Amino acid sequence: MNRTRRLYIWAVCLWASAAAPFALASVRPGLFERWFPVWSRNAGMVLSYATGFVPFSAGELLIAALAVTAAVYWARAVIRAVRGGGRGISRAAAVTLVWTGAAAALFIWLWGLNYSLPGPAARMGYTRDPYSKETLAAAAFILGGELNETSLAVPRGDDLRMLPPTFGEARDGVAQAYRSLAEAYGFFTPHGAKVKRITFWPLQSYTGVSGIYIPWTAESCVNPDTPWPSIAFTMAHETAHRQGAAAEDEANLIGILACRRSDEPSVRYAGAFVAFIHVSNALSAADPFLAWAVWDGLEEGVLADMGRVREHYEYYEEAFGGVFSEAGEAVNDAYLKTMGQPEGVSSYGMVTDLLVSDLKARGMIK
């Protein structure tokens, strides 16, 4: 058996070790749900400590280095193939399949299986039950009141926009919030490295990426260009991924719940800000007039912050004719659908169902 054929066998084995458990967990989650979330959180905690010693995103640099290496390798393989009459391409393909298969297997076994298993929200008792337009309106009014209350605790400038804390202060506020969440629920880890800045953030801004979680290094990273107060929530959202909340709506909910427990006012405000946005958007789709009534009761400072967030994203969405932002959304949508979330990027907004469930659990609506 020649070396190229052995490489293809290795590639098949590696890709099978990724695809088979993911498919099995989708139909038989009971085989994994007792042990895999615990393994995944603890592995993430250990990895995040190991990579936390460097102030930058080690995962980003690793991916970039591998991409450059692959480009150089393929360029040399093509040149050799042209000079040698086509030989070498098959081996280059085999090597690529081995490396990508190894990456896929690590992704699945370190974290990716969480997509196929009940997440933290389900273990906390949150459900997705039908609700009326009136219930949605009541939820929006309540969350609007909480948003107004938290907005009064943050300092503001002459333009009424919030004066944000430093990146480190917000990051520490999120870390403290998760320690509090871990005390209340036994299936969160109170430890782990803090959130990092995305290294290649200009590209991420144009593609609409505000944060990423890198399972291979267990790094929760945020785009430092994300406007306040959204950036503080993004820190909590990406940390929720490391805690095992793979689905985007669950990561949104866990991030919001964590923000509520923070001692940092800007972090509490960020959680209330995002919770209200999602519920009010759902209400706008159901009844625009009721939504306007809710928005009419918001503090001027809140409206000023919403204006800043809107201006930020409109700028990048319109830049270069929207090519980069549309491409970024298409890639994220395809990734989420591949991982078993048929709603794709729309799954972010599905947190509304969980927020209504949370308000019911708190006894604030029926």
Secondary structure, DSSP 8 states (H G I E B T S, - for coil): --HHHHHHHHHHHHHHHHHHHHHHHHH-GGGTTTTHHHHHHHHHHHHHHHHTTSSS-HHHHHHHHHHHHHHHHHHHHHHHHHHTTSTTHHHHHHHHHHHHHHHHHHHHHHTGGGGGS--HHHHTT-------HHHHHHHHHHHHHHHHHHHTTS-B-TTS-B----HHHHHHHHHHHHHHHHHH-TTS-S-----EE-TTHHHHHHTT--EEEETTTTEEEE-TTS-TTHHHHHHHHHHHHHTT--SHHHHHHHHHHHHHT-SSHHHHHHHHHHHHHHHHHHHHHH-HHHHHHHHTTS-HHHHHHHHHHHHHHHHHHHGGGGHHHHHHHHHHHHHHHHTT-TTGGGGGGGHHHHHHHHHHHTTS--
